[in-house]
Amino acid sequence: MQRVRRTFLAVNAVPLAIGLVLSCATALGGVAVYGRLSLGLVWGFLQLGLFVASAWWFEDRSTRLSGSDERPLPSGPPAAGGSTASRASEAGW
C-alpha cells in the first residue's frame, strides 16, 4: 500500500511542480498553442485529466490490495427455528 501511495504522489507532484513554474513564468504559460488556447490552459486540462485518472487508479489498487471487507450474504432458506434477525446480524447488517 505504501508503494501505491508513493506512486500516486509522484505522478501528481511532477505536473504540479511544472504547473507552478508555468504560473510563475507568465510569458511561458501565455504561449498560444491553438488559437486562443494557451500553454498554461492546456497544461491545466492535462493535469486535471491526469489527476482524475490517477485517483481512479489509486482507488482501484487500494481496494484490490486491502481486500473486500464485505462478507457474502447467506443463500438458501433460513435454518429451522432460526429467526431472520440472526441472519441479518450474521450478514453484517
The first five atom37 places (N, CA, C, CB, O) and aatype in JSON, in Angstrom:
{
  "aatype": [12, 5, 1, 19, 1, 1, 16, 13, 10, 0, 19, 2, 0, 19, 14, 10, 0, 9, 7, 10, 19, 10, 15, 4, 0, 16, 0, 10, 7, 7, 19, 0, 19, 18, 7, 1, 10, 15, 10, 7, 10, 19, 17, 7, 13, 10, 5, 10, 7, 10, 13, 19, 0, 15, 0, 17, 17, 13, 6, 3, 1, 15, 16, 1, 10, 15, 7, 15, 3, 6, 1, 14, 10, 14, 15, 7, 14, 14, 0, 0, 7, 7, 15, 16, 0, 15, 1, 0, 15, 6, 0, 7, 17],
  "atom_mask": [
    [1, 1, 1, 1, 1],
    [1, 1, 1, 1, 1],
    [1, 1, 1, 1, 1],
    [1, 1, 1, 1, 1],
    [1, 1, 1, 1, 1],
    [1, 1, 1, 1, 1],
    [1, 1, 1, 1, 1],
    [1, 1, 1, 1, 1],
    [1, 1, 1, 1, 1],
    [1, 1, 1, 1, 1],
    [1, 1, 1, 1, 1],
    [1, 1, 1, 1, 1],
    [1, 1, 1, 1, 1],
    [1, 1, 1, 1, 1],
    [1, 1, 1, 1, 1],
    [1, 1, 1, 1, 1],
    [1, 1, 1, 1, 1],
    [1, 1, 1, 1, 1],
    [1, 1, 1, 0, 1],
    [1, 1, 1, 1, 1],
    [1, 1, 1, 1, 1],
    [1, 1, 1, 1, 1],
    [1, 1, 1, 1, 1],
    [1, 1, 1, 1, 1],
    [1, 1, 1, 1, 1],
    [1, 1, 1, 1, 1],
    [1, 1, 1, 1, 1],
    [1, 1, 1, 1, 1],
    [1, 1, 1, 0, 1],
    [1, 1, 1, 0, 1],
    [1, 1, 1, 1, 1],
    [1, 1, 1, 1, 1],
    [1, 1, 1, 1, 1],
    [1, 1, 1, 1, 1],
    [1, 1, 1, 0, 1],
    [1, 1, 1, 1, 1],
    [1, 1, 1, 1, 1],
    [1, 1, 1, 1, 1],
    [1, 1, 1, 1, 1],
    [1, 1, 1, 0, 1],
    [1, 1, 1, 1, 1],
    [1, 1, 1, 1, 1],
    [1, 1, 1, 1, 1],
    [1, 1, 1, 0, 1],
    [1, 1, 1, 1, 1],
    [1, 1, 1, 1, 1],
    [1, 1, 1, 1, 1],
    [1, 1, 1, 1, 1],
    [1, 1, 1, 0, 1],
    [1, 1, 1, 1, 1],
    [1, 1, 1, 1, 1],
    [1, 1, 1, 1, 1],
    [1, 1, 1, 1, 1],
    [1, 1, 1, 1, 1],
    [1, 1, 1, 1, 1],
    [1, 1, 1, 1, 1],
    [1, 1, 1, 1, 1],
    [1, 1, 1, 1, 1],
    [1, 1, 1, 1, 1],
    [1, 1, 1, 1, 1],
    [1, 1, 1, 1, 1],
    [1, 1, 1, 1, 1],
    [1, 1, 1, 1, 1],
    [1, 1, 1, 1, 1],
    [1, 1, 1, 1, 1],
    [1, 1, 1, 1, 1],
    [1, 1, 1, 0, 1],
    [1, 1, 1, 1, 1],
    [1, 1, 1, 1, 1],
    [1, 1, 1, 1, 1],
    [1, 1, 1, 1, 1],
    [1, 1, 1, 1, 1],
    [1, 1, 1, 1, 1],
    [1, 1, 1, 1, 1],
    [1, 1, 1, 1, 1],
    [1, 1, 1, 0, 1],
    [1, 1, 1, 1, 1],
    [1, 1, 1, 1, 1],
    [1, 1, 1, 1, 1],
    [1, 1, 1, 1, 1],
    [1, 1, 1, 0, 1],
    [1, 1, 1, 0, 1],
    [1, 1, 1, 1, 1],
    [1, 1, 1, 1, 1],
    [1, 1, 1, 1, 1],
    [1, 1, 1, 1, 1],
    [1, 1, 1, 1, 1],
    [1, 1, 1, 1, 1],
    [1, 1, 1, 1, 1],
    [1, 1, 1, 1, 1],
    [1, 1, 1, 1, 1],
    [1, 1, 1, 0, 1],
    [1, 1, 1, 1, 1]
  ],
  "atom_positions": [
    [[0.83, -1.19, 0.0], [0.0, 0.0, 0.0], [0.88, 1.26, 0.0], [-0.94, -0.01, 1.21], [0.52, 2.27, -0.6]],
    [[2.01, 1.19, 0.67], [2.92, 2.34, 0.73], [3.44, 2.67, -0.67], [4.1, 2.05, 1.69], [3.59, 3.85, -1.02]],
    [[3.72, 1.65, -1.46], [4.23, 1.86, -2.82], [3.18, 2.55, -3.69], [4.66, 0.52, -3.45], [3.5, 3.41, -4.51]],
    [[1.92, 2.17, -3.51], [0.83, 2.77, -4.27], [0.71, 4.25, -3.92], [-0.5, 2.03, -4.0], [0.49, 5.09, -4.8]],
    [[0.84, 4.58, -2.64], [0.77, 5.98, -2.21], [1.91, 6.8, -2.78], [0.77, 6.08, -0.69], [1.72, 7.93, -3.23]],
    [[3.12, 6.23, -2.76], [4.28, 6.94, -3.3], [4.12, 7.18, -4.79], [5.57, 6.15, -3.04], [4.45, 8.26, -5.28]],
    [[3.62, 6.19, -5.51], [3.4, 6.34, -6.95], [2.37, 7.42, -7.23], [2.96, 5.01, -7.57], [2.55, 8.25, -8.12]],
    [[1.27, 7.41, -6.46], [0.23, 8.42, -6.62], [0.79, 9.81, -6.37], [-0.94, 8.14, -5.67], [0.49, 10.75, -7.11]],
    [[1.6, 9.95, -5.33], [2.21, 11.24, -5.01], [3.16, 11.7, -6.11], [2.95, 11.16, -3.68], [3.12, 12.86, -6.52]],
    [[4.0, 10.8, -6.59], [4.97, 11.17, -7.62], [4.28, 11.53, -8.93], [5.95, 10.02, -7.86], [4.67, 12.5, -9.59]],
    [[3.26, 10.77, -9.3], [2.56, 11.03, -10.55], [1.88, 12.4, -10.53], [1.52, 9.94, -10.82], [1.77, 13.05, -11.57]],
    [[1.43, 12.84, -9.36], [0.74, 14.13, -9.28], [1.65, 15.28, -8.86], [-0.4, 14.03, -8.32], [1.31, 16.44, -9.1]],
    [[2.79, 15.0, -8.24], [3.69, 16.06, -7.8], [4.47, 16.67, -8.96], [4.66, 15.53, -6.76], [4.71, 17.88, -8.98]],
    [[4.87, 15.86, -9.91], [5.65, 16.37, -11.04], [4.84, 17.36, -11.87], [6.14, 15.2, -11.92], [5.33, 18.45, -12.15]],
    [[3.61, 17.02, -12.28], [2.84, 18.02, -13.03], [2.5, 19.26, -12.21], [1.55, 17.39, -13.53], [2.4, 20.36, -12.75]],
    [[2.34, 19.09, -10.9], [2.07, 20.25, -10.05], [3.28, 21.19, -10.05], [1.74, 19.8, -8.61], [3.11, 22.41, -10.12]],
    [[4.47, 20.63, -9.96], [5.68, 21.46, -9.98], [5.81, 22.19, -11.32], [6.94, 20.59, -9.72], [6.17, 23.37, -11.35]],
    [[5.53, 21.51, -12.4], [5.6, 22.16, -13.72], [4.53, 23.24, -13.82], [5.42, 21.12, -14.86], [4.77, 24.3, -14.4]],
    [[3.35, 22.98, -13.26], [2.29, 23.99, -13.25], [2.67, 25.22, -12.46], [0.0, 0.0, 0.0], [2.33, 26.34, -12.84]],
    [[3.39, 25.02, -11.36], [3.87, 26.17, -10.58], [4.87, 27.0, -11.38], [4.52, 25.69, -9.28], [4.83, 28.23, -11.34]],
    [[5.74, 26.33, -12.1], [6.7, 27.05, -12.94], [5.97, 27.84, -14.02], [7.72, 26.08, -13.58], [6.29, 28.99, -14.29]],
    [[4.97, 27.2, -14.63], [4.21, 27.9, -15.67], [3.44, 29.09, -15.12], [3.24, 26.93, -16.34], [3.29, 30.11, -15.79]],
    [[2.95, 28.97, -13.89], [2.21, 30.09, -13.32], [3.13, 31.23, -12.92], [1.4, 29.62, -12.11], [2.72, 32.4, -12.93]],
    [[4.36, 30.92, -12.57], [5.31, 31.98, -12.22], [5.87, 32.66, -13.47], [6.46, 31.41, -11.38], [6.1, 33.87, -13.47]],
    [[6.09, 31.89, -14.51], [6.61, 32.43, -15.77], [5.42, 32.68, -16.69], [7.66, 31.46, -16.43], [5.1, 31.85, -17.55]],
    [[4.78, 33.83, -16.52], [3.56, 34.11, -17.28], [3.8, 34.18, -18.78], [2.94, 35.4, -16.8], [2.91, 33.86, -19.57]],
    [[4.98, 34.58, -19.18], [5.27, 34.63, -20.63], [5.26, 33.23, -21.21], [6.64, 35.32, -20.89], [4.81, 33.03, -22.34]],
    [[5.75, 32.26, -20.47], [5.78, 30.87, -20.94], [4.38, 30.26, -20.93], [6.73, 30.02, -20.08], [4.0, 29.55, -21.86]],
    [[3.62, 30.53, -19.88], [2.27, 29.99, -19.78], [1.31, 30.62, -20.76], [0.0, 0.0, 0.0], [0.27, 30.03, -21.08]],
    [[1.63, 31.8, -21.25], [0.76, 32.51, -22.17], [1.02, 32.22, -23.63], [0.0, 0.0, 0.0], [0.38, 32.82, -24.5]],
    [[1.94, 31.32, -23.93], [2.26, 31.0, -25.32], [1.03, 30.36, -25.97], [3.5, 30.05, -25.41], [0.45, 29.42, -25.42]],
    [[0.65, 30.87, -27.13], [-0.52, 30.34, -27.83], [-0.2, 28.97, -28.42], [-0.99, 31.32, -28.94], [0.81, 28.79, -29.1]],
    [[-1.09, 28.01, -28.14], [-0.91, 26.66, -28.66], [-1.81, 26.46, -29.87], [-1.22, 25.6, -27.58], [-1.37, 25.97, -30.91]],
    [[-3.07, 26.84, -29.73], [-4.03, 26.69, -30.82], [-5.07, 27.78, -30.68], [-4.69, 25.27, -30.82], [-5.93, 27.71, -29.79]],
    [[-5.02, 28.76, -31.52], [-5.97, 29.87, -31.43], [-5.77, 30.63, -30.13], [0.0, 0.0, 0.0], [-4.67, 31.1, -29.84]],
    [[-6.84, 30.74, -29.32], [-6.75, 31.43, -28.03], [-6.34, 30.49, -26.91], [-8.07, 32.08, -27.69], [-6.23, 30.91, -25.76]],
    [[-6.13, 29.23, -27.23], [-5.75, 28.23, -26.22], [-4.27, 28.38, -25.89], [-6.05, 26.79, -26.72], [-3.42, 28.24, -26.77]],
    [[-3.96, 28.65, -24.63], [-2.57, 28.88, -24.23], [-1.95, 27.62, -23.64], [-2.48, 30.04, -23.21], [-2.64, 26.66, -23.31]],
    [[-0.64, 27.64, -23.52], [0.09, 26.51, -22.97], [-0.32, 26.25, -21.52], [1.61, 26.75, -23.06], [-0.44, 25.1, -21.1]],
    [[-0.53, 27.31, -20.75], [-0.94, 27.15, -19.36], [-2.3, 26.5, -19.24], [0.0, 0.0, 0.0], [-2.51, 25.67, -18.35]],
    [[-3.21, 26.86, -20.11], [-4.56, 26.28, -20.08], [-4.52, 24.81, -20.5], [-5.5, 27.06, -21.01], [-5.17, 23.97, -19.88]],
    [[-3.76, 24.5, -21.54], [-3.62, 23.1, -21.97], [-3.01, 22.28, -20.85], [-2.76, 23.0, -23.25], [-3.46, 21.17, -20.58]],
    [[-1.98, 22.82, -20.21], [-1.32, 22.09, -19.13], [-2.29, 21.87, -17.97], [-0.07, 22.84, -18.66], [-2.27, 20.8, -17.35]],
    [[-3.12, 22.85, -17.66], [-4.1, 22.7, -16.59], [-5.1, 21.58, -16.88], [0.0, 0.0, 0.0], [-5.41, 20.79, -16.0]],
    [[-5.59, 21.52, -18.13], [-6.52, 20.46, -18.5], [-5.85, 19.09, -18.46], [-7.09, 20.71, -19.9], [-6.44, 18.12, -17.99]],
    [[-4.61, 19.02, -18.94], [-3.88, 17.75, -18.88], [-3.63, 17.32, -17.44], [-2.55, 17.87, -19.63], [-3.74, 16.13, -17.12]],
    [[-3.31, 18.26, -16.59], [-3.07, 17.95, -15.19], [-4.35, 17.47, -14.51], [-2.51, 19.18, -14.45], [-4.31, 16.54, -13.7]],
    [[-5.47, 18.09, -14.83], [-6.75, 17.65, -14.28], [-7.08, 16.23, -14.74], [-7.86, 18.62, -14.7], [-7.51, 15.41, -13.93]],
    [[-6.9, 15.95, -16.01], [-7.15, 14.6, -16.52], [-6.24, 13.57, -15.87], [0.0, 0.0, 0.0], [-6.68, 12.47, -15.54]],
    [[-4.98, 13.93, -15.69], [-4.04, 13.02, -15.03], [-4.43, 12.77, -13.59], [-2.63, 13.58, -15.1], [-4.33, 11.64, -13.1]],
    [[-4.88, 13.81, -12.9], [-5.3, 13.64, -11.51], [-6.51, 12.73, -11.4], [-5.6, 14.99, -10.88], [-6.55, 11.85, -10.54]],
    [[-7.5, 12.92, -12.26], [-8.7, 12.07, -12.22], [-8.32, 10.62, -12.53], [-9.76, 12.59, -13.25], [-8.78, 9.7, -11.85]],
    [[-7.49, 10.41, -13.54], [-7.08, 9.04, -13.89], [-6.26, 8.41, -12.77], [-6.26, 9.05, -15.19], [-6.46, 7.23, -12.46]],
    [[-5.36, 9.16, -12.15], [-4.54, 8.58, -11.09], [-5.35, 8.34, -9.82], [-3.36, 9.48, -10.79], [-5.07, 7.4, -9.08]],
    [[-6.35, 9.19, -9.56], [-7.22, 8.95, -8.4], [-8.03, 7.68, -8.61], [-8.16, 10.15, -8.17], [-8.21, 6.89, -7.68]],
    [[-8.52, 7.47, -9.83], [-9.25, 6.24, -10.13], [-8.33, 5.03, -9.98], [-9.82, 6.28, -11.56], [-8.73, 4.02, -9.41]],
    [[-7.1, 5.14, -10.49], [-6.13, 4.05, -10.38], [-5.8, 3.76, -8.92], [-4.84, 4.4, -11.15], [-5.73, 2.6, -8.51]],
    [[-5.6, 4.83, -8.12], [-5.28, 4.67, -6.71], [-6.41, 3.95, -5.98], [-5.01, 6.03, -6.06], [-6.16, 3.03, -5.2]],
    [[-7.65, 4.37, -6.22], [-8.8, 3.72, -5.58], [-8.88, 2.26, -5.98], [-10.1, 4.43, -5.95], [-9.13, 1.4, -5.13]],
    [[-8.68, 1.96, -7.24], [-8.74, 0.58, -7.73], [-7.66, -0.28, -7.08], [-8.61, 0.55, -9.24], [-7.94, -1.39, -6.62]],
    [[-6.44, 0.23, -7.05], [-5.33, -0.53, -6.46], [-5.49, -0.71, -4.96], [-4.0, 0.15, -6.75], [-5.25, -1.8, -4.44]],
    [[-5.88, 0.34, -4.26], [-6.01, 0.24, -2.8], [-7.16, -0.68, -2.42], [-6.22, 1.62, -2.18], [-7.09, -1.37, -1.4]],
    [[-8.23, -0.71, -3.23], [-9.33, -1.64, -2.96], [-8.88, -3.07, -3.17], [-10.53, -1.32, -3.85], [-9.21, -3.95, -2.38]],
    [[-8.13, -3.31, -4.24], [-7.64, -4.66, -4.5], [-6.65, -5.12, -3.44], [-6.99, -4.73, -5.88], [-6.68, -6.28, -3.04]],
    [[-5.77, -4.23, -2.99], [-4.76, -4.61, -2.01], [-5.34, -4.85, -0.63], [-3.71, -3.55, -1.94], [-4.87, -5.73, 0.1]],
    [[-6.35, -4.08, -0.25], [-6.91, -4.23, 1.09], [-7.9, -5.38, 1.16], [-7.6, -2.94, 1.52], [-8.21, -5.85, 2.26]],
    [[-8.4, -5.84, 0.04], [-9.36, -6.93, 0.04], [-10.75, -6.41, 0.34], [0.0, 0.0, 0.0], [-10.92, -5.26, 0.74]],
    [[-11.7, -7.25, 0.16], [-13.08, -6.86, 0.4], [-13.45, -7.15, 1.85], [-14.04, -7.61, -0.56], [-13.24, -8.25, 2.36]],
    [[-14.0, -6.13, 2.51], [-14.43, -6.3, 3.9], [-15.84, -6.87, 3.99], [-14.35, -4.98, 4.63], [-16.29, -7.26, 5.07]],
    [[-16.51, -6.92, 2.88], [-17.89, -7.4, 2.9], [-17.91, -8.92, 2.87], [-18.68, -6.82, 1.72], [-17.16, -9.57, 2.14]],
    [[-18.79, -9.47, 3.67], [-19.0, -10.91, 3.64], [-20.2, -11.2, 2.76], [-19.21, -11.5, 5.08], [-21.15, -10.41, 2.73]],
    [[-20.18, -12.32, 2.03], [-21.32, -12.62, 1.18], [-22.55, -12.97, 2.02], [-20.99, -13.77, 0.22], [-22.43, -13.53, 3.11]],
    [[-23.7, -12.61, 1.5], [-24.94, -12.93, 2.19], [-25.2, -14.43, 2.14], [-26.12, -12.15, 1.57], [-24.93, -15.06, 1.11]],
    [[-25.71, -15.01, 3.22], [-26.02, -16.44, 3.18], [-27.16, -16.7, 2.2], [-26.38, -16.96, 4.59], [-28.12, -15.94, 2.15]],
    [[-27.03, -17.76, 1.44], [-28.08, -18.07, 0.48], [-28.88, -19.26, 0.96], [-27.48, -18.35, -0.91], [-28.44, -20.02, 1.83]],
    [[-30.03, -19.41, 0.4], [-30.88, -20.53, 0.76], [-31.86, -20.16, 1.85], [0.0, 0.0, 0.0], [-31.81, -19.05, 2.38]],
    [[-32.75, -21.09, 2.18], [-33.76, -20.81, 3.2], [-33.13, -20.75, 4.59], [-34.86, -21.87, 3.16], [-32.09, -21.36, 4.83]],
    [[-33.75, -20.02, 5.5], [-33.21, -19.95, 6.85], [-33.3, -21.3, 7.54], [-33.95, -18.89, 7.67], [-34.16, -22.13, 7.22]],
    [[-32.41, -21.51, 8.5], [-32.4, -22.78, 9.24], [-33.68, -22.9, 10.04], [-31.17, -22.88, 10.17], [-34.3, -21.9, 10.41]],
    [[-34.08, -24.13, 10.3], [-35.31, -24.37, 11.05], [-35.19, -23.77, 12.44], [-35.61, -25.89, 11.14], [-34.22, -24.01, 13.15]],
    [[-36.2, -22.99, 12.81], [-36.2, -22.38, 14.13], [-35.37, -21.12, 14.21], [0.0, 0.0, 0.0], [-35.38, -20.44, 15.24]],
    [[-34.64, -20.78, 13.15], [-33.8, -19.58, 13.17], [-34.62, -18.36, 12.81], [0.0, 0.0, 0.0], [-35.53, -18.44, 11.99]],
    [[-34.29, -17.25, 13.41], [-35.02, -16.03, 13.09], [-34.28, -15.26, 12.01], [-35.2, -15.15, 14.35], [-33.08, -15.46, 11.8]],
    [[-34.99, -14.38, 11.34], [-34.35, -13.58, 10.3], [-33.45, -12.52, 10.9], [-35.39, -12.94, 9.41], [-32.56, -12.01, 10.22]],
    [[-33.67, -12.16, 12.17], [-32.82, -11.17, 12.81], [-31.4, -11.7, 12.98], [-33.4, -10.76, 14.16], [-30.43, -10.96, 12.85]],
    [[-31.29, -12.99, 13.28], [-29.93, -13.55, 13.45], [-29.23, -13.63, 12.1], [-30.0, -14.96, 14.1], [-28.01, -13.43, 12.02]],
    [[-29.98, -13.91, 11.02], [-29.37, -13.93, 9.69], [-28.86, -12.55, 9.32], [-30.35, -14.43, 8.64], [-27.79, -12.43, 8.72]],
    [[-29.61, -11.52, 9.65], [-29.22, -10.16, 9.31], [-27.96, -9.75, 10.06], [-30.34, -9.19, 9.61], [-27.1, -9.09, 9.49]],
    [[-27.86, -10.14, 11.32], [-26.67, -9.78, 12.08], [-25.45, -10.56, 11.6], [-26.9, -10.01, 13.56], [-24.33, -10.05, 11.67]],
    [[-25.65, -11.78, 11.13], [-24.53, -12.57, 10.61], [-24.03, -12.0, 9.28], [-24.95, -14.04, 10.43], [-22.85, -12.1, 8.97]],
    [[-24.93, -11.41, 8.52], [-24.57, -10.91, 7.21], [-23.88, -9.54, 7.28], [-25.8, -10.81, 6.33], [-23.5, -8.98, 6.25]],
    [[-23.71, -9.0, 8.47], [-23.02, -7.73, 8.6], [-23.93, -6.53, 8.6], [0.0, 0.0, 0.0], [-23.47, -5.41, 8.4]],
    [[-25.23, -6.73, 8.83], [-26.18, -5.62, 8.87], [-25.99, -4.92, 10.13], [-27.61, -6.08, 8.73], [-26.69, -3.94, 10.4]]
  ]
}
